[in-house]
Amino acid sequence: MLESLTIKNYAIIEELTVQFSDGLNIITGETGAGKSIVVDALDLVLGGRTSTDMIRSGASVMSVTGIFTLESGMAEGEFPIETEEGVLILRREVRSDGTSRSFVNDHPVTLRSLKDIGDILVDLHGQHEHQSLLTVSEHIRFLEGFGKHSDLSHELADLYKAYTGTLNEIETLRNDKELKKRDRELHLFQIREIEEANISPEEDKELDQEIQKLARASDLKSLGVQAFQELSEAEDSIREKVGTLAGRVEDFLRFDEDLALFLEQIEGIASEVDELADKFRQYGEKIDDDSATLDELENRLGLIEKMKNKYGPQLVDLFNYYEKIKAETAEVESSELKLLELEDKVKGLKNSLIEHSSILSHKHREAAPLLSGVVEAHLAELGMPGAHLVVDIRPLESGCEIEDGGRFIKVDKNGMDRVEFLFSANPGEPPRPLTKVASGGEVSRVMLSLKLALGEIDSVPTMVFDEVDSGVSGRVAEAMGKKLLKLSELRQVLVITHLPQIAVMAKRHFSARKQVESGRTSTKMVELDEAMRRQELAALLSGEKLTDTALAHAEEMMKLHNNDNKI
């Protein structure tokens, strides 16, 4: 149960700690005093949504801390972290820059984890939850909560998401495949054309050099012959001059042995001249001035230039394009296999989706009359003995259409059923959509009856009701109070109310009050003793001006309640 709630810098609350008890806890107070802010703060620490607008003016961070004690029957394994002697401390901080941090027993957790824990600990009925009864799509949630089908419903929602996601993947793959298939024939032609050309990476440059060489073949051949002659064969050639020089040096060698070094170098030069002359001779001999070869090379270069113009402008661009279209062609072929895999997958998902939807639909139909019976019993005790609530279940009119054994059914994330509450307040009147026929007070009683029905089978230890008594008064309010009191025998109940008939039932009664200190308004929460409760109840009866009659009436209400509890 919720032991205490500490709120800092939340709306008009500067700092506030409230200690709760088991049983029925009641909060009353003037409109705008901040009593509902306490419920909003509790929702925050349970993982609910918030806004930086709720940070108290002048503060940079707001925080809410809730201390919970676990009942002996609650398994610690339900929680993502270990508890300390059966205690869970939940804390949430929200900063003005929009960042939020969550902690459980001072261990950082994700907001999702905080909310999962909050769902186990508290069932919170806020002021605006009445609207869920006026939204048909929410009716199925009440039925599934009563029938304890939520886990199956979540599994079905996951299946539906996977099924529709796979269908979308198949459609995308098919569309992509069709687009690529249109280009496939062209790409196959281009691949063959490029492969048959058998072009090497630098071939255009190499061919250009060869062509230039063949175009000047006769000149190059003449160069080889001329160089050979001048180096070695011609009269007065370089080789002859070097030989003559070597002879003269050798003649003088007997006069100066130091000339031996020069002679050695001259002989080396002679050898190099002979070698170079021989290379020029070979070069001239191997020069091919065949015009047919030149034509062949020019034709080859022309082909390459044509391919570059088509796929280039450079050979590297041609090769990149080739790799690209080859990969796309292979992808079209692999997409066939991928498509077959996805189609097999979607068949399996479809069968599972149909199976889960059928099971869930059967459970809906089993739980529907039971829920109607329990709610109608509560409504009778709340002053509506002739009221009827019909849980109308019919096939979906819209959704994803699936073929099942020759018939077509529609499913969505909730299965194959459309659930709607039909309501009749008086005997003899046919049930009609609750959203169209129920008054505000009737909606409040139906909502409380549904919550009581769920509370009787649910294991959530704490239930919170924020102005569930909207639109009711008198005997109905007294009946509501007794219902809430009865519920508080099973679990902790927190109620925000403006009705004295409900407030008088409290085991612990708090009053939310505004105070002004140093020019700033803040909310404080006062736990009321018997005398203060008498005045609070009288104020609820008569308004701001307390009258003797209201005080006497409040005294009488408290005595009657105390006497009833003694019986």
HELIX and SHEET records of a PDB file:
HELIX    1   1 LYS A   35  VAL A   45  1                                  11    
HELIX    2   2 THR A   52  MET A   54  5                                   3    
HELIX    3   3 GLU A   76  GLU A   78  5                                   3    
HELIX    4   4 LEU A  111  LEU A  121  1                                  11    
HELIX    5   5 GLN A  127  GLU A  129  5                                   3    
HELIX    6   6 HIS A  130  LEU A  133  1                                   4    
HELIX    7   7 VAL A  136  GLU A  138  5                                   3    
HELIX    8   8 HIS A  139  GLY A  147  1                                   9    
HELIX    9   9 SER A  150  ALA A  197  1                                  48    
HELIX   10  10 GLU A  203  ALA A  215  1                                  13    
HELIX   11  11 ALA A  217  PHE A  228  1                                  12    
HELIX   12  12 GLN A  229  GLU A  233  3                                   5    
HELIX   13  13 ILE A  238  PHE A  252  1                                  15    
HELIX   14  14 LEU A  259  LYS A  286  1                                  28    
HELIX   15  15 SER A  291  TYR A  311  1                                  21    
HELIX   16  16 LEU A  315  GLU A  381  1                                  67    
HELIX   17  17 LEU A  434  VAL A  437  1                                   4    
HELIX   18  18 GLY A  440  ILE A  457  1                                  18    
HELIX   19  19 GLY A  474  LEU A  487  1                                  14    
HELIX   20  20 PRO A  500  ALA A  503  1                                   4    
HELIX   21  21 GLU A  530  SER A  542  1                                  13    
HELIX   22  22 ASP A  548  LYS A  566  1                                  19    
SHEET    1   A 6 ILE A  13  GLN A  19  0                                        
SHEET    2   A 6 LEU A   2  TYR A  10 -1                                        
SHEET    3   A 6 VAL A  61  THR A  69 -1                                        
SHEET    4   A 6 VAL A  87  ARG A  95 -1                                        
SHEET    5   A 6 SER A 100  VAL A 104 -1                                        
SHEET    6   A 6 HIS A 107  VAL A 109 -1                                        
SHEET    1   B 6 VAL A 122  HIS A 125  0                                        
SHEET    2   B 6 THR A 462  ASP A 466  1                                        
SHEET    3   B 6 GLN A 492  ILE A 496  1                                        
SHEET    4   B 6 LEU A  24  GLY A  29  1                                        
SHEET    5   B 6 ARG A 508  GLU A 517  1                                        
SHEET    6   B 6 ARG A 520  GLU A 527 -1                                        
SHEET    1   C 3 HIS A 388  PRO A 395  0                                        
SHEET    2   C 3 ASP A 417  SER A 424 -1                                        
SHEET    3   C 3 ARG A 432  PRO A 433 -1                                        
SHEET    1   D 2 CYS A 400  ASP A 404  0                                        
SHEET    2   D 2 ARG A 407  VAL A 411 -1                                        
END                                                                             
